[in-house]
């Protein structure tokens, strides 16, 4: 867990050296009392980008249930499927989940609350 002393924002960031289970990451947020989740490129499993698997939908539902925000770092959104790009556009219009091209942008958004 990372804690920003200035804003008292705590967010959980799983080890990005291997894909994480997004729902388990939300549960780690709950256990550690983190209010936000940062998922960086390699930490997002391939199933997350395939909306037919339900992984992204389940994650968003859990985030909503536990009042947790998520910033996902996806450097090349154009490399994803049209359905995922549409999902990302819709998510970026809300306050719960957003996608960014850099970690710096993602962290800045998480810290803005």
C-alpha positions in Angstrom: 0.0 0.0 0.0 1.2 3.5 -0.8 0.2 6.4 1.4 0.5 10.0 0.4 1.2 12.1 3.6 -0.1 15.3 2.1 -3.5 14.1 1.1 -3.8 11.1 3.4 -4.8 9.1 0.3 -4.0 5.4 0.6 -4.0 3.3 -2.5 -3.1 -0.3 -3.1 -0.8 -1.3 -6.0 -0.2 -5.0 -6.6 3.2 -6.2 -7.8 3.2 -5.3 -11.5 5.8 -7.9 -12.5 3.0 -10.4 -13.1 -0.8 -10.2 -13.8 -2.9 -9.7 -10.7 -6.4 -11.0 -10.0 -8.3 -7.7 -10.1 -11.0 -8.8 -7.7 -8.3 -10.0 -5.2 -6.7 -6.6 -5.6 -10.0 -5.0 -4.5 -10.1 -7.3 -1.5 -6.6 -6.3 -0.6 -7.8 -2.7 -0.7 -10.6 -3.5 1.7 -8.2 -5.4 4.0 -5.7 -2.6 4.0 -8.3 0.2 4.2 -7.1 1.6 0.9 -9.5 3.9 -0.8 -8.1 3.5 -4.3 -6.4 1.0 -6.5 -3.6 1.5 -9.1 -3.3 -1.2 -11.7 -0.3 -0.8 -14.0 0.0 -2.4 -17.5 1.5 -5.8 -16.6 -0.8 -6.1 -13.5 -3.8 -6.1 -15.8 -4.5 -9.7 -16.9 -5.4 -10.3 -20.6 -8.9 -11.4 -19.5 -9.5 -7.9 -18.2 -9.3 -6.5 -21.7 -11.6 -9.2 -23.1 -15.0 -7.9 -21.9 -16.7 -11.2 -22.8 -14.8 -12.8 -19.8 -16.7 -10.6 -17.3 -13.4 -9.8 -15.4 -13.7 -6.0 -16.0 -17.4 -5.9 -15.1 -16.9 -7.9 -11.9 -14.0 -5.6 -11.0 -16.1 -2.4 -11.5 -19.0 -4.0 -9.5 -16.6 -4.7 -6.6 -15.1 -1.2 -6.8 -18.7 0.2 -6.6 -19.7 -2.1 -3.7 -16.6 -1.1 -1.6 -16.5 2.6 -2.7 -13.0 2.3 -4.1 -11.6 4.2 -7.1 -9.3 2.6 -9.7 -6.8 4.1 -12.0 -5.6 1.7 -14.8 -2.4 2.4 -16.8 -2.9 1.4 -20.4 -0.2 3.0 -22.4 -1.7 2.2 -25.8 -5.4 2.1 -25.7 -5.6 1.9 -29.5 -4.0 -1.6 -29.3 -7.1 -2.8 -27.4 -10.4 -4.1 -28.9 -13.0 -1.6 -30.0 -15.3 -2.8 -27.2 -12.7 -2.3 -24.6 -11.9 1.2 -26.0 -15.6 2.0 -25.7 -15.6 0.7 -22.1 -12.6 2.9 -21.3 -14.2 6.0 -22.8 -17.4 5.4 -20.7 -15.3 4.7 -17.6 -13.3 7.9 -18.1 -16.5 9.9 -18.1 -17.2 8.7 -14.5 -15.6 9.1 -11.1 -15.0 5.4 -10.2 -12.6 4.0 -12.9 -10.3 5.8 -15.2 -7.6 4.8 -17.7 -4.4 6.7 -18.3 -1.4 6.4 -20.5 1.1 7.0 -17.7 1.5 6.2 -14.0 2.1 9.9 -13.3 -1.3 10.8 -14.7 -3.0 7.9 -12.9 -1.5 8.8 -9.6 -2.3 12.5 -10.0 -6.0 11.5 -10.6 -6.1 9.3 -7.5 -4.5 12.0 -5.5 -7.0 14.6 -6.6 -9.8 13.2 -4.3 
